[in-house]
């Protein structure tokens, strides 16, 4: 128990008639001049610590004096007075709730540890380190053999929740891959390519442009989730791969030399003299030549087909020479 007595002063007294009524003496005590003389200061006291059991929601504090002889009570007065009055509006009961505060911090800590891997997935290294350091600080205060003050547990609880909320989604991978796709698109030219191959490329380029635009929206969104960033990143990578494939299939328009080569190839496909040859051998020869002619006609569509069909002709030429008309 800690008691601080009231500071009354050296001249805190007044005189009055013994025959004065209670109402009159009460009015006299309320006189501002007498109030100033008697003093306005009140004493204070601090009670012993109170330990509450789980489930307790209210309790009563009793105030008593160990020695009633020092209370200043007198039976020879005709006005009402109280032995231990409560004075002023500053009366309060301060509770040391450190046990409760520690228990609350421990519950929060255990829950955050259980979800730590999930919470840190896709977050920046800097924010993860700050969060991990704070969790380690909480572990130390919880493992301590002596209780800390309530305010210390409150501070750690607040800081821990702030660090958890401060985990930042890592967008660096998405940003790098978006830039790579941007640069890839900018460095591809379709000039001098065949219409069909260019049309196929343009379809994939449009999809890639959309992926870039969607990625930018996610990058600009401060509230973007880890899953949203991951989805945007996967889409950018897929569209870049598809665009690279479309680029590889771009075909140059046929040159004059290539056309001349085709004409020479067609000249070699003219039928030889079929006189004195059996109908069956002529039919077989004609069928083979028709197949080659059809391939050459299709080859004129794209330069890619021209190259492939030229290779085929080179392979088939020996076969053509081996055909015999019987």
C-alpha positions in Angstrom: 0.0 0.0 0.0 1.3 3.4 -0.9 -0.4 6.5 0.6 0.2 10.1 -0.2 -1.5 12.4 2.4 -3.4 15.5 1.5 -1.5 18.8 1.8 -3.8 20.8 4.2 -1.5 23.7 5.2 -0.7 25.2 8.6 -3.8 27.3 9.1 -6.5 24.9 8.1 -9.1 25.6 10.8 -12.2 27.7 11.4 -14.3 28.6 14.4 -18.0 28.4 14.8 -20.7 28.3 17.4 -21.7 24.9 18.9 -25.3 25.8 18.5 -25.1 26.2 14.7 -27.4 23.9 12.7 -26.2 21.3 10.2 -27.5 23.3 7.3 -25.7 26.4 8.4 -22.4 24.7 9.0 -22.7 22.9 5.6 -23.3 26.3 3.9 -20.3 27.8 5.8 -18.0 25.0 4.7 -18.9 25.8 1.1 -17.7 29.4 1.4 -15.0 29.8 -1.2 -12.8 31.7 1.3 -13.0 28.9 3.8 -12.5 26.3 1.1 -9.2 28.0 0.1 -8.1 28.1 3.7 -8.9 24.5 4.5 -7.2 23.4 1.3 -8.4 21.7 -1.9 -5.8 19.0 -2.3 -6.7 15.4 -1.7 -4.5 12.5 -0.7 -3.9 9.4 -2.9 -3.3 5.7 -2.3 -2.3 2.7 -4.3 -3.9 -0.7 -3.4 -2.1 -4.0 -3.4 -2.1 -6.0 -6.6 -5.2 -7.9 -7.5 -5.1 -11.2 -9.4 -8.3 -12.1 -11.2 -9.3 -15.6 -12.1 -10.3 -16.5 -15.7 -13.9 -15.5 -16.4 -14.1 -12.7 -13.9 -15.7 -9.6 -15.5 -16.1 -7.4 -12.4 -14.9 -7.0 -8.9 -15.3 -4.7 -5.9 -12.5 -2.8 -4.1 -12.9 -2.1 -0.4 -11.1 0.8 1.3 -10.4 0.7 5.0 -7.9 2.1 7.5 -5.5 0.0 9.5 -5.7 2.4 12.4 -9.0 4.2 12.9 -7.4 6.6 15.5 -5.7 8.6 12.8 -8.8 9.1 10.7 -9.6 12.5 12.2 -13.1 11.6 13.1 -14.8 13.4 16.0 -18.1 12.7 17.8 -18.3 16.2 19.2 -19.2 17.8 15.9 -22.7 18.3 14.7 -22.1 18.0 11.0 -21.8 14.9 8.9 -18.3 13.7 7.9 -16.8 10.6 6.4 -13.7 8.7 7.6 -12.3 7.9 4.1 -14.0 10.1 1.6 -13.4 9.7 -2.2 -12.5 13.2 -3.4 -12.6 14.7 -6.9 -13.0 13.0 -10.3 -9.5 11.6 -10.7 -10.3 8.4 -8.8 -9.5 5.4 -10.9 -8.3 1.8 -10.6 -5.3 0.9 -12.7 -5.0 -2.8 -13.6 -1.8 -4.6 -14.5 -3.0 -6.9 -17.2 0.4 -8.2 -18.3 -0.6 -11.9 -18.0 -3.6 -11.3 -20.2 -1.6 -9.2 -22.6 1.1 -11.9 -22.9 -1.5 -14.6 -23.5 -3.1 -12.5 -26.3 0.3 -11.9 -27.9 1.1 -15.6 -27.7 -2.2 -16.5 -29.5 -1.5 -14.0 -32.2 2.1 -15.3 -32.6 1.1 -19.0 -32.8 -1.5 -18.2 -35.5 0.9 -16.2 -37.6 3.6 -18.9 -37.3 1.1 -21.4 -38.6 0.4 -19.4 -41.7 3.9 -18.0 -42.2 4.8 -19.9 -45.3 1.5 -19.1 -47.0 1.6 -15.4 -45.9 5.2 -14.9 -47.2 4.6 -16.7 -50.6 5.3 -14.2 -53.4 6.4 -11.4 -51.2 9.5 -9.2 -51.5 12.6 -10.3 -49.6 12.9 -7.0 -47.8 9.3 -7.2 -46.3 9.8 -10.9 -45.5 13.0 -10.2 -43.5 11.3 -7.4 -41.5 8.4 -9.7 -40.7 10.7 -12.6 -39.7 12.8 -10.3 -37.5 9.6 -9.1 -35.7 8.4 -12.7 -35.1 11.8 -13.5 -33.6 11.5 -10.5 -31.3 8.1 -11.7 -30.2 9.5 -15.2 -29.5 12.1 -13.8 -27.2 9.7 -11.8 -25.1 7.3 -14.8 -24.9 10.2 -17.2 -23.9 11.4 -14.8 -21.1 11.1 -16.2 -17.6 10.0 -12.9 -16.2 6.9 -11.0 -17.1 7.2 -7.8 -19.0 4.9 -4.8 -18.5 1.5 -4.7 -20.3 2.6 -1.9 -22.5 5.5 -4.0 -23.8 3.2 -6.8 -24.9 0.9 -4.3 -26.4 3.7 -2.7 -28.4 4.9 -6.1 -29.7 1.4 -7.0 -30.7 0.8 -3.8 -32.6 4.2 -4.0 -34.3 3.8 -7.6 -35.3 0.4 -6.9 -36.9 1.9 -3.9 -38.7 4.8 -6.0 -40.1 2.3 -8.7 -41.2 0.2 -6.1 -43.0 3.4 -4.6 -44.4 4.3 -7.7 -46.4 4.6 -6.5 -50.0 3.8 -8.5 -53.1 6.9 -9.1 -55.3 6.2 -7.8 -58.8 9.8 -7.7 -60.0 9.5 -10.9 -62.1 6.3 -9.7 -63.8 8.0 -6.3 -64.5 11.1 -7.9 -66.0 9.1 -10.3 -68.2 6.7 -7.6 -69.3 9.7 -5.5 -70.5 11.2 -8.5 -72.2 8.0 -9.0 -74.2 7.7 -5.3 -75.0 11.3 -5.3 -76.4 10.7 -8.6 -78.3 7.6 -7.1 -80.0 9.4 -3.9 -80.9 12.3 -5.7 -82.6 10.2 -7.9 -84.9 9.5 -6.7 -88.5 7.1 -8.3 -90.9 8.2 -6.3 -93.9 8.8 -8.5 -97.0 6.9 -11.4 -95.5 4.1 -13.4 -97.2 0.5 -12.4 -96.4 -0.4 -15.8 -94.8 2.6 -15.9 -92.5 2.2 -12.3 -91.6 -1.5 -12.7 -90.8 -0.7 -15.6 -88.5 1.9 -13.6 -86.8 -0.4 -10.6 -86.3 -2.9 -12.8 -84.4 -0.2 -13.8 -81.9 1.1 -10.2 -81.7 -2.4 -8.9 -80.8 -2.6 -11.5 -78.0 0.9 -10.5 -76.8 -0.1 -6.8 -76.8 -3.1 -7.7 -74.6 -0.9 -9.7 -72.2 1.4 -6.6 -71.9 -1.6 -4.3 -71.2 -3.0 -6.7 -68.6 0.4 -7.0 -66.9 0.6 -3.2 -66.6 -2.7 -3.1 -64.9 -1.5 -5.5 -62.3 1.7 -3.7 -61.8 -0.1 -0.4 -61.3 -2.6 -2.0 -58.8 -1.3 -1.5 -55.3 -3.8 -4.0 -54.0 -2.9 -6.7 -56.5 -2.7 -10.2 -54.9 0.0 -12.8 -55.2 -2.2 -14.9 -57.4 -3.0 -12.0 -59.7 0.7 -11.3 -60.2 1.4 -15.0 -60.8 -1.4 -15.3 -63.4 -0.2 -12.2 -65.2 3.4 -13.4 -65.2 2.4 -16.9 -66.6 0.3 -15.3 -69.3 3.2 -13.0 -70.4 5.6 -15.9 -70.7 3.1 -18.0 -72.7 2.4 -15.2 -75.1 6.1 -14.5 -75.6 6.7 -18.2 -76.5 3.8 -18.2 -78.9 5.0 -15.0 -80.5 8.5 -16.4 -80.9 7.0 -19.5 -82.7 5.0 -17.2 -85.0 8.1 -15.2 -85.7 9.9 -18.4 -86.7 7.2 -19.2 -89.2 7.4 -15.8 -91.0 8.2 -16.5 -94.7 9.9 -14.1 -97.1 8.1 -13.2 -100.3 9.4 -15.3 -103.3 12.3 -13.6 -105.1 12.9 -13.5 -108.9 15.6 -16.1 -108.7 13.2 -18.5 -106.8 10.6 -18.0 -109.5 13.1 -18.8 -112.2 14.1 -22.0 -110.3 10.5 -23.0 -110.2 10.1 -22.5 -113.9 13.1 -24.7 -114.6 11.7 -27.3 -112.4 8.4 -27.3 -114.2 10.2 -27.6 -117.5 11.8 -30.8 -116.4 8.3 -32.2 -115.6 7.1 -32.2 -119.2 6.1 -35.6 -120.5 8.5 -37.5 -122.7 7.5 -39.2 -125.9 5.1 -42.0 -125.0 5.0 -43.7 -128.4 5.4 -47.4 -128.3 4.9 -47.4 -124.5 2.3 -49.6 -122.7 -0.8 -47.8 -121.4 -0.1 -49.0 -117.9 3.4 -47.5 -117.7 2.2 -44.3 -119.2 -0.6 -44.0 -116.6 1.8 -44.7 -113.8 4.3 -42.1 -115.0 1.6 -39.6 -115.5 0.3 -40.1 -112.0 3.7 -39.5 -110.5 4.2 -36.4 -112.6 0.8 -35.1 -111.6 1.7 -35.5 -107.9 4.9 -33.6 -108.4 3.2 -30.9 -110.4 0.6 -30.4 -107.7 3.3 -30.0 -105.1 5.0 -27.4 -107.2 1.8 -25.5 -107.7 1.3 -25.4 -103.9 4.9 -24.4 -103.4 4.2 -21.1 -105.1 2.0 -20.0 -102.2 4.7 -19.3 -99.7 8.5 -19.1 -99.7 8.6 -21.6 -97.0 6.7 -24.1 -99.1 9.0 -23.3 -102.0 12.0 -24.3 -100.0 10.4 -27.5 -98.7 9.2 -28.5 -102.1 12.5 -27.9 -103.7 14.0 -30.3 -101.2 11.3 -32.8 -102.1 12.0 -32.4 -105.8 15.7 -33.1 -105.2 14.7 -36.3 -103.4 12.2 -37.3 -106.0 14.3 -36.5 -109.1 16.2 -39.8 -109.0 12.9 -41.6 -108.6 11.5 -39.8 -111.6 14.5 -40.8 -113.7 14.0 -44.4 -112.7 10.5 -44.5 -114.0 10.4 -46.4 -117.2 7.8 -46.6 -119.9 7.3 -50.1 -120.9 
